[in-house]
Amino acid sequence: MALILNGFAASNYYNKSKIALLEAGADFTEHPVFFKDVDRTASPLGKVPYLTTPQGSISESQVIVEYVAQTHPQAQLYPADPLAAAKVRELCAFLDTHLELVARRLYPEALFGGKVSDGLKEITRKELVANITAFMQLARFTPYVAGDTFSAADTSAYTHLPLVRAVGKRIYGEELLGDFDLKGYLALLNARPAFAKTAADAAANMPAFLAYIQATYPSRPA
Ligand SMILES: N[C@@H](CCC(=O)N[C@@H](CS)C(=O)NCC(=O)O)C(=O)O
């Protein structure tokens, strides 16, 4: 049985795992599910993505990436050197935990037409500014986020940085990523078929996702 990636193509976390699977040349199919249809025995918090394997299911995008890396070593999603591999994981952790998860608090207003409080905006801006500064201290972008070689950290950076930037522009009217050339970085990765396919699938899925959000949470967008 092939692997099954569950979730939806407009999700940044889903896409992070999907890019890793595509980069690895993994044998997998996609099972489209929005939140209400998530199998909570596989993803107890009701989040996507989750991966169905012949031996059992796993949730959490980073865990899926690690599974793909371990089962497809030829994909070289992590460097062989232990410290270099740990530096890639450090970047993934910063991107997921200190950038995306913080920016996410503001998605209801930045992306879904809802409202968040001024207090939350103020606290979040301080955290984002500090966390982006810290991340930029670790990131290389020469030209990949971890250095001269493509790695798992690029799957996180590619999927999360545009959202962090969008939050900055839409909530604060600010370029929170400073003079970082996000456009150039995305173009570099879009030259890879795994990224180009994922981006095209995301764009195609976005109208259905927004319609789902409107229908499911009319008064409180997710
Ligand atoms: N830490 C999780 C985050 C996944 C996540 O937040 N996914 C969003 C979609 S982009 C979701 O399922 N949200 C629904 C919810 O939180 O209930 C991961 O890395 O997989």
The ligand as an SDF file (V2000), in Angstrom:
LIG
                    3D

 20 19  0  0  0  0  0  0  0  0999 V2000
    1.9550   21.5450   14.2690 N   0  0  0  0  0  0  0  0  0  0  0  0
    1.0890   21.1160   13.2050 C   0  0  0  0  0  0  0  0  0  0  0  0
    0.2770   22.2980   12.6900 C   0  0  0  0  0  0  0  0  0  0  0  0
   -0.6960   21.8900   11.6150 C   0  0  0  0  0  0  0  0  0  0  0  0
   -1.7970   22.9160   11.4420 C   0  0  0  0  0  0  0  0  0  0  0  0
   -1.9530   23.8510   12.2280 O   0  0  0  0  0  0  0  0  0  0  0  0
   -2.5520   22.7190   10.3720 N   0  0  0  0  0  0  0  0  0  0  0  0
   -3.6950   23.5780   10.1500 C   0  0  0  0  0  0  0  0  0  0  0  0
   -3.9510   23.7650    8.6780 C   0  0  0  0  0  0  0  0  0  0  0  0
   -2.6630   24.7340    7.9410 S   0  0  0  0  0  0  0  0  0  0  0  0
   -4.9040   22.9170   10.7850 C   0  0  0  0  0  0  0  0  0  0  0  0
   -5.1150   21.7490   10.6120 O   0  0  0  0  0  0  0  0  0  0  0  0
   -5.6920   23.7050   11.5370 N   0  0  0  0  0  0  0  0  0  0  0  0
   -6.9100   23.2190   12.1350 C   0  0  0  0  0  0  0  0  0  0  0  0
   -6.8780   23.3070   13.6240 C   0  0  0  0  0  0  0  0  0  0  0  0
   -5.8860   23.7560   14.1920 O   0  0  0  0  0  0  0  0  0  0  0  0
   -7.8820   22.9050   14.2200 O   0  0  0  0  0  0  0  0  0  0  0  0
    1.9030   20.4900   12.0840 C   0  0  0  0  0  0  0  0  0  0  0  0
    3.0760   20.8410   11.9570 O   0  0  0  0  0  0  0  0  0  0  0  0
    1.3910   19.6370   11.3530 O   0  0  0  0  0  0  0  0  0  0  0  0
  1  2  1  0
  2  3  1  0
  2 18  1  0
  3  4  1  0
  4  5  1  0
  5  6  2  0
  5  7  1  0
  7  8  1  0
  8  9  1  0
  8 11  1  0
  9 10  1  0
 11 12  2  0
 11 13  1  0
 13 14  1  0
 14 15  1  0
 15 16  2  0
 15 17  1  0
 18 19  2  0
 18 20  1  0
M  END
$$$$
